[in-house]
């Protein structure tokens, strides 16, 4: 038995392939080590990233130095290796737009400078490795077929591959030799239905290129316009046919080594839909705004005041958390499911209203959307006095941020044409009532907002309600909160969420990139474009060569921490890029 599974890399080195229905991570050695199929929340068929036995690699045989880049406005990644004998590339993508039942991995190997020799290994292992490939057969055309769990497998382009049995885990391996200037296509299909007609690699590449060109706009006036467009592209790739954007493509990547902070983010958070939709709306009525509204509206109609914090991409309930029997990414352990399915988060209702108001301002709110706004507002009216888990999903409490966000949503919906005059007046009055009640218990003696009535600490999330209009930008509490966050939670233009204990901030967790971009928006709102730009530039550089953001950033080691890529960070980066290019308020 041999175990040549790829060794893990630093998170900053992984690139994302995504088609809306699922995603894959590819490392610097051409090692595709993560993909769930057929859907985002399905069990992984390639799980080597977290210690599982499944992967799919295309690696130069000669020593090499690695590089790579995305083709502009796409998630078509080009791994580029400068070897001792020349330059070889692998153009990689998931066929786009994605089919909910069938994942198609496209890999085109190119001998760019000189001949190329690459080693190719395919080991599919469904159910996080518990169900290895079986019934592998090569037909008369050289195409491989087989099964992995409930998945059907078909692999084109490797007729000379040799099967081997690595301790009961069937593996296919081949070595490809390419003449200078030549290319070779590999097409892997994984489906929960029997495979249909075979499409040529050229046709799949053309349709993928066309889909990305059609779906991704440009943002010529934004700060860092190239990165702003890339952020939108990442969000497009994370967004499924039902309109929901998963929080991240992965599960179990540790936010802090050996601290037990490992979570499954392969689901759609309602709060994130609000952030993403508002970010897109800042740039214009682009399709991702409609997607966020569609998903959120459907959930409000289905569940009303019992709206869950998060769902699967199809709108189903998130499963309970369970532990997987895998070694995990170094420093972590493996989980599937999320405890958020048992929480109430008041701020999510406020974010729903902020999202629907943003759509209304662009004339993108239909009758269902207007009714959804009423449902959200009624839910706030009935539940705003209840304790909730808050934005950071901690213990139930009367979180100041949650209540102010609810007020911000009510004000935005009332003034954006999401209700008639009488209803809008009631929403404004309710917003005033919530703000007054919150001020009575959530104002610190220094004049800033505090986390809860019993927790006097400052929290970077408390910057958001003023940005969203719960209180005025020139309200003394707005300015005092910004001053306190800047003084107590920031280091070198990186921001932390809150202080956990007496330890230095960086010993408790990484800097939160979402909060860094929020700081940029807050400084911009206060009329300081230079300071806003400093925050923006500092945080948009907190990524690796593929330009992907995680949730946290380890300042000392300049490394990403947590699941990858984190959708709401890309959303706030896009919003900051657009808003900072405009006038300050």
ABEGO torsion letter per residue (X at the ends): XBBABBBBBBAAABBBBBAGABBBBBBAAGBBABBBOABAABBBABAAAAGBABBBBBBBABBBBBBEBBBBGBABBBBBBBBAAEBBBBBBBBBOBBBAABBBBBBBBBBABEBBBBBBBBBBBBGGGABBBBGBBBBAAGBBBEBBEABBBBBBGBAABBBBBBGGBBBBBBBBBBBBGBBBBBBBBBBABBBBBBBBAAAAAAAAAAAAAAABBBBAABBGAAAAAAAAAAAAAABBAAGBBBABABBGBBABBGAGBBBBAABBBAAAAAAAAAAAAAAEBBAAAAAAAAAAAAAAAAAEAABBABBBAAGBBBBBBBBBBBAEBBGBBBBBEBAAAABBBAAAAAAAAAAAAAAAAAGABBAAAAAAAAAAAAAAAAAAABBBAEAAGBBBBBBAAAAAAAAAAAAAAAAAGABBAAAAAAAAAAAAAAAAAAAAAABBAAGBBBABAABABBBAAAAAAAAAGABBAABAAAAAAAAAAAAAABBGGBBBABBABABBAAAABBBBAAAAAAAAAAAAAAGBAAAAAAAAAAAAABBBAAGBBBABBBAAAGBBBEBOBBAAAAAAAAAAAAAAABBBX
